[in-house]
Amino acid sequence: MRPNLVIVFPDQMRGQALGFLNEDPVHTPNLDRFAAESLVFPQAVSNYPVCSPYRAMLMTGKYSHANKVISNCTSNSEPFGSELQKSDVCWSDVLKQQGYSLGYIGKWHLDSPREPYIDCYNNKGDTKWNDWCSPDRRHGFDYWYSYGTYDRHMKPMYWDNDAKRDEYHFVDQWGPEHEADKAIAYIENQGGRLRDPDKPFALVVSMNPPHGGNFYPEKYRGPYEGKSDADLLVRPNVDKSGKTKMSKYALSQIRHYFAMITGVDEQFGRILDSLEKAGIKDNTIVLFTADHGNCVGTHDLQTKNNQFEESMRIPFILRWPEKITPRHDDLLISVPDVYPTLLDMMGLKDQLPDSLEGESLADVVLTGEGRRPSSQLYLKIRYDSAAHGRRGVRTLSHKLVYKLIPGGSLETELSDLRKDPYERKNVAADKAEIVAALTEKELVPWLKKTNDPWLRHISNDED
């Protein structure tokens, strides 16, 4: 039988927040144990570090201009068609065609809210965020326990598999714990009620925490007792003085952020244990990752949607016992690469659609050998003007970002990631030759590959 696939990804968990990396002082014993059995990609990034664009890249294997999700799916972006297209062939569609059972649990956030808007917390303001995903838009997932986006984690809301748009319900349980319960039930599959026991399965568990809102069980603060808020802010690019608005924010939020990650870690550990108990650990590929990171005050920024490492870098830990050698590898993997890489690993390379923009890195995953990307694309796009915003590239040594400012001029930022890993100095003015080389050899080819209208701002050659 082909391998099972389990993908678990929390929302807004930065790549530095893994205990075994010794970067952030965060308590993640289950992820530490899992990483010791797995392939770890510490240089994995979210190419467009925002919720919906990441999810669309993950599902379609295409960058934002091709999959049309150029911003978060909200009532503001709905008139511009920014949502997952029914016509796209997602990896889940391919697995469905190949006889897999498919389950999706948790946050989806790939549909634009439409009137009449669902009456819930995330739809109270001028911008509406949450909506139901109709069965014809679920891309092969036959078990569905999900919602669009909802940020009250101690009383989350869901639509069951057969629920209609107005038949959502609320649960008096912390979201990740409830979703782990549902995932464990799906894996155990008592009486064959949730999936066909004679078929391989693919399961996605999309947890909302540590995304905003300090809603979590108090027990997860335990590992941080005895440490001050300033003790937890170990990164030198965050102000710990408590004298500025953003410094006060960072000091007030970092404990909550780490506590929620510790909670996610515990629930992920429960899912891992269920795979072992069910006797299917060896034939199940497990990927733990995240949609983007979180600044929590670094660079005087609150959350994500910027080019800094705390926003872009994400966890990427991949286990397939006896198939993948546990190790750390600095592969520059991008989000659209995940779809072709996983399906190639699963023996389905000949089923990959020609439309994919990501590339299979299965050879590197399975053998450590093979072609390696030289850079990763960075995107920030205005939903009302796709040719504007920011574009950039990240390599192992540098990060180059262009910002289009009002009037049409460009602002250039270059970070030397080896000499200045916390990105505290813009060296673009002093390193013109590096800026030129990265632009010509890395960024322009990326923009051409992805048919980005932004190309005209830095190149006279658009052919």
C-alpha positions in Angstrom: 0.0 0.0 0.0 1.2 3.5 -0.7 2.3 5.5 2.3 -0.1 7.6 4.4 0.5 11.3 4.7 -0.1 13.5 7.8 0.6 17.3 7.6 0.3 19.3 10.8 0.8 23.0 10.6 0.0 25.7 13.2 -0.6 29.3 12.2 2.1 31.9 12.8 4.8 29.7 14.4 8.2 31.0 13.5 11.1 28.7 12.5 13.2 29.9 15.4 10.7 28.7 18.0 11.9 25.1 18.2 13.6 24.0 21.4 16.2 21.8 19.7 17.5 24.7 17.5 18.5 26.6 20.7 17.4 29.9 19.2 14.2 30.9 21.1 13.9 29.7 24.7 10.8 27.7 23.9 9.7 24.3 25.4 8.9 21.8 22.7 9.8 18.3 23.9 7.7 16.4 21.4 9.0 18.4 18.4 12.5 17.8 19.8 11.9 14.1 19.9 10.3 14.1 16.5 13.2 16.1 14.9 15.6 13.5 16.2 13.8 11.0 14.0 13.4 13.3 11.0 14.8 15.4 8.3 14.9 19.1 9.4 15.1 22.0 6.9 16.1 25.0 9.1 16.2 27.3 6.0 12.6 26.6 4.9 10.6 29.8 4.4 7.1 31.0 3.7 7.6 32.8 0.4 4.7 35.1 1.0 4.4 35.1 4.8 0.6 35.5 5.2 -2.0 32.9 5.9 -4.1 32.6 2.7 -1.2 33.0 0.2 0.8 30.4 1.9 -2.1 27.9 2.0 -2.8 28.4 -1.7 0.9 27.8 -2.6 0.9 24.7 -0.4 -2.3 23.3 -2.0 -1.6 24.2 -5.7 2.2 24.0 -6.0 2.0 27.4 -7.7 3.1 30.9 -6.7 0.6 33.6 -5.9 0.1 35.2 -9.3 -0.7 31.8 -10.8 -3.0 30.5 -8.1 -4.7 34.0 -7.8 -4.5 34.1 -4.0 -2.5 37.3 -3.9 -3.6 38.3 -0.4 -5.6 37.0 2.6 -9.1 35.9 1.6 -11.3 38.6 3.1 -14.3 40.7 2.0 -11.8 43.3 0.9 -10.0 41.0 -1.6 -13.2 39.1 -2.7 -14.0 41.6 -5.6 -10.5 40.8 -6.9 -11.0 37.1 -7.0 -8.4 36.3 -4.4 -9.4 32.8 -3.3 -8.5 29.2 -4.1 -9.8 28.4 -7.6 -12.1 25.4 -8.1 -10.2 24.7 -11.4 -6.8 24.2 -9.7 -5.6 20.7 -9.4 -4.4 20.5 -5.8 -2.2 17.7 -4.4 -5.4 16.4 -2.6 -7.2 16.1 -5.9 -4.3 14.0 -7.2 -4.4 11.7 -4.2 -8.1 11.4 -4.4 -7.8 10.3 -8.0 -5.2 7.7 -6.8 -7.6 6.1 -4.3 -6.7 7.9 -1.1 -9.1 8.8 1.7 -8.6 12.5 2.6 -9.3 14.4 5.8 -9.0 18.1 6.7 -9.3 19.4 10.2 -9.0 23.0 11.4 -8.3 26.3 9.7 -8.8 26.5 5.9 -8.9 30.3 5.1 -9.0 29.8 1.3 -12.5 31.1 0.5 -13.6 34.7 0.2 -16.4 35.7 2.6 -19.6 36.6 0.9 -22.9 38.1 1.9 -24.9 37.4 3.9 -21.9 37.1 6.2 -21.6 34.5 8.9 -22.5 36.0 12.3 -19.3 35.4 14.3 -16.4 37.2 16.0 -14.1 37.5 12.9 -16.9 39.1 10.9 -17.9 41.8 13.3 -15.6 44.6 11.9 -15.6 46.2 8.5 -13.4 43.5 7.1 -15.0 40.0 7.1 -12.8 36.9 7.4 -14.7 33.8 8.0 -16.9 31.7 5.8 -18.0 28.1 5.0 -16.3 26.0 2.4 -18.9 24.3 0.2 -18.3 20.6 -0.6 -17.6 21.4 -4.3 -14.6 23.6 -3.2 -12.9 21.1 -0.9 -10.6 19.6 -3.5 -11.1 15.9 -2.7 -11.2 16.0 1.1 -14.0 13.7 1.9 -13.8 14.1 5.7 -14.2 17.8 6.6 -14.1 19.4 10.1 -13.1 22.9 9.5 -13.7 26.7 9.4 -12.4 29.7 7.4 -10.7 31.7 10.1 -11.8 32.2 13.7 -9.7 33.5 16.6 -11.4 32.5 19.8 -9.3 29.5 20.5 -10.9 28.5 23.8 -14.3 28.2 22.1 -13.6 27.5 18.5 -16.2 27.0 15.7 -16.4 24.4 13.0 -18.5 23.1 10.2 -19.0 19.3 10.2 -18.7 17.2 7.1 -22.3 17.5 6.1 -23.2 20.8 7.7 -24.8 23.5 5.6 -23.6 27.1 5.7 -25.7 28.1 8.6 -25.1 24.8 10.6 -21.7 25.7 12.3 -21.2 24.8 15.9 -19.0 25.9 18.8 -16.9 23.7 21.1 -15.9 24.4 24.7 -12.3 23.1 24.3 -9.0 24.6 23.3 -8.8 24.4 19.5 -5.6 22.4 19.0 -6.6 19.9 21.7 -10.0 19.4 20.1 -8.4 19.1 16.6 -5.9 16.6 17.9 -8.9 14.6 19.4 -10.5 14.6 15.9 -7.2 13.7 14.2 -6.6 10.8 16.6 -10.2 9.5 15.9 -9.5 9.7 12.2 -6.3 7.8 12.6 -7.8 5.1 14.8 -10.9 5.0 12.6 -12.9 2.8 15.0 -15.4 0.7 13.0 -14.2 2.2 9.7 -16.6 5.1 10.3 -14.4 8.0 9.3 -12.5 6.6 6.3 -12.1 3.5 4.2 -9.7 1.3 6.1 -8.6 -0.5 2.9 -7.3 2.8 1.4 -4.2 4.9 2.3 -5.1 8.2 3.8 -3.9 11.8 3.8 -4.8 14.0 6.8 -4.2 17.7 7.3 -4.4 19.2 10.8 -4.3 23.0 10.6 -4.2 24.6 14.1 -4.8 28.3 14.6 -2.5 29.0 17.7 0.0 30.4 18.2 -1.8 32.9 16.0 -3.0 36.0 17.9 -5.2 36.2 20.9 -4.0 34.9 24.3 -6.5 32.1 24.5 -5.0 28.9 25.8 -5.0 26.7 28.9 -2.9 28.2 31.7 -0.9 25.0 32.2 1.2 25.8 29.2 2.8 28.7 31.0 4.4 26.3 33.4 7.7 25.8 31.6 8.3 29.6 31.6 7.8 30.2 35.4 10.8 31.7 37.0 11.8 33.6 33.8 11.0 37.3 33.3 9.4 38.5 30.1 12.8 40.1 29.2 14.5 36.8 29.8 12.3 35.3 27.0 13.2 38.0 24.5 16.7 36.7 23.6 16.9 38.0 20.1 19.1 41.1 19.9 16.8 42.8 17.3 14.0 43.4 19.8 13.8 46.3 22.2 13.5 45.0 25.8 13.5 48.4 27.4 9.8 48.6 27.9 10.0 52.3 26.9 8.4 52.1 23.5 5.0 50.9 22.3 6.4 48.0 20.4 8.8 47.1 23.3 5.9 47.0 25.7 4.0 44.8 23.2 6.9 42.3 22.9 7.3 42.0 26.6 3.5 41.5 27.1 3.1 38.9 24.4 6.2 36.7 24.2 5.2 34.5 27.2 1.8 33.9 25.6 3.4 33.1 22.3 5.8 30.5 23.6 3.1 29.0 25.9 0.8 28.5 22.9 3.7 26.8 21.0 4.2 24.5 24.0 0.5 23.6 23.8 0.7 22.9 20.1 3.7 20.7 20.8 1.8 18.7 23.3 -1.1 18.1 20.9 1.3 17.2 18.0 2.9 14.7 20.4 -0.5 13.1 20.9 -1.0 12.7 17.2 2.4 11.1 16.8 1.6 8.7 19.6 -1.7 7.7 17.9 0.2 6.7 14.7 2.5 4.5 16.7 -0.4 3.0 18.7 -2.3 2.3 15.4 0.8 0.4 14.1 1.2 2.7 11.0 4.1 4.9 12.0 6.5 3.2 9.6 4.3 3.7 6.6 3.2 7.3 7.3 5.0 10.4 6.1 4.6 13.1 8.7 5.3 16.8 8.0 5.3 19.5 10.7 5.5 23.0 9.3 3.7 26.4 9.6 2.2 29.0 7.3 4.6 31.8 8.4 6.4 33.2 11.4 5.8 36.0 13.8 8.0 39.0 14.7 6.6 39.7 18.3 8.4 43.0 18.4 11.5 42.2 16.4 12.4 45.0 14.0 9.7 46.9 15.9 7.1 44.9 14.0 4.1 43.1 15.5 3.4 40.1 13.4 4.2 38.9 9.8 3.9 40.0 6.1 7.4 41.3 6.0 10.8 40.0 4.7 12.5 39.4 8.0 13.7 36.0 9.2 11.2 35.9 12.1 8.4 36.3 9.6 9.7 34.2 6.7 11.4 31.2 8.4 9.1 28.3 9.3 9.5 24.9 10.9 9.9 22.1 8.4 10.4 18.7 9.9 9.7 15.6 7.8 9.7 12.0 8.9 9.3 8.7 7.0 10.9 5.9 9.0 13.4 3.8 7.2 13.0 5.9 4.1 14.4 9.3 5.2 17.7 9.5 7.1 17.4 11.8 10.1 19.6 14.9 9.7 19.6 18.7 9.3 19.9 20.0 5.7 20.2 23.7 4.6 18.1 23.1 1.5 16.4 26.3 0.3 13.0 24.7 0.0 10.0 26.9 -0.9 6.3 26.4 -0.3 5.3 25.4 -3.8 8.0 22.7 -3.8 6.2 20.8 -1.1 3.4 19.4 -3.4 5.6 17.9 -6.1 8.2 16.7 -3.5 5.7 14.8 -1.4 3.9 13.2 -4.3 7.2 12.3 -6.0 8.3 10.6 -2.8 5.0 8.7 -2.7 5.6 7.3 -6.2 3.3 9.6 -8.0 5.7 11.7 -10.0 4.0 10.8 -13.3 0.7 12.2 -11.9 2.1 15.7 -11.3 0.2 18.4 -13.3 2.3 20.3 -15.9 1.0 23.6 -14.3 3.1 23.3 -11.2 5.7 26.0 -10.5 7.3 24.3 -7.6 9.9 21.6 -8.2 10.3 18.2 -6.7 13.2 18.0 -4.3 12.5 14.3 -3.5 16.0 13.2 -4.5 17.5 15.6 -1.9 15.0 14.4 0.7 15.6 10.7 0.1 19.3 10.6 -0.7 20.8 14.0 0.2 21.8 14.3 -3.5 20.2 16.2 -6.3 19.7 19.7 -7.7 19.4 22.4 -5.0 17.7 25.7 -5.5 20.1 28.7 -5.2 17.4 31.1 -3.8 13.9 31.5 -2.5 11.4 34.1 -3.8 9.9 36.7 -1.5 6.5 38.3 -2.2 4.3 41.0 -0.8 1.5 41.9 -3.1 -1.3 44.5 -2.9 -4.6 42.8 -3.7 -5.8 45.9 -5.5 -2.6 46.3 -7.5 -0.7 43.1 -8.2 2.2 45.0 -9.8 3.0 46.8 -6.6 4.3 45.8 -3.2 7.7 44.1 -2.5 9.7 41.4 -4.2 12.9 39.8 -3.2 15.2 36.8 -3.0 16.8 34.9 -0.1 20.0 32.9 -0.4 22.0 31.2 2.2 24.2 34.3 2.5 22.0 37.3 1.6 18.5 38.7 1.3 17.6 41.3 -1.3 14.3 43.1 -1.2 12.9 45.8 -3.4 10.1 48.0 -2.1 8.0 50.0 -4.6 7.2 53.3 -3.0 4.6 56.0 -4.1 5.7 57.6 -7.3 7.2 54.5 -8.7 10.7 54.6 -7.3 12.4 51.6 -5.7 13.8 51.3 -2.2 16.5 48.6 -1.9 17.3 46.5 1.2 20.2 44.0 1.4 21.0 41.9 4.5 24.2 39.9 4.9 22.7 36.9 6.7 26.0 35.4 7.7 27.5 38.5 9.2 24.2 40.0 10.3 21.7 37.1 10.9 19.4 39.4 12.8 19.2 41.8 9.8 20.0 45.0 11.7 21.8 46.8 8.9 20.9 47.5 5.3 24.1 47.2 3.3 22.7 47.8 -0.2 24.5 51.1 -0.6 27.9 49.5 0.2 27.3 46.2 -1.8 26.1 47.4 -5.2 27.8 44.5 -6.9 25.9 41.9 -4.8 22.6 43.8 -5.4 23.2 43.7 -9.1 24.2 40.0 -9.1 21.2 38.9 -7.0 18.9 40.9 -9.1 20.2 39.6 -12.5 20.9 36.0 -11.5 18.1 35.3 -9.0 15.3 37.8 -8.8 14.7 38.5 -12.5 14.5 34.7 -13.3 12.1 34.2 -10.5 9.8 37.0 -11.7 9.9 35.7 -15.3 9.2 32.1 -14.1 6.1 33.3 -12.2 4.9 35.8 -14.8 5.0 38.6 -12.3 3.9 42.0 -13.6 6.3 43.5 -11.1 9.2 42.6 -13.4 9.0 45.8 -15.4 10.2 47.8 -12.3 13.7 46.2 -12.4 14.1 44.9 -15.9 13.9 46.4 -19.4 13.8 42.8 -20.8 10.5 41.2 -20.1 10.8 38.5 -22.8 
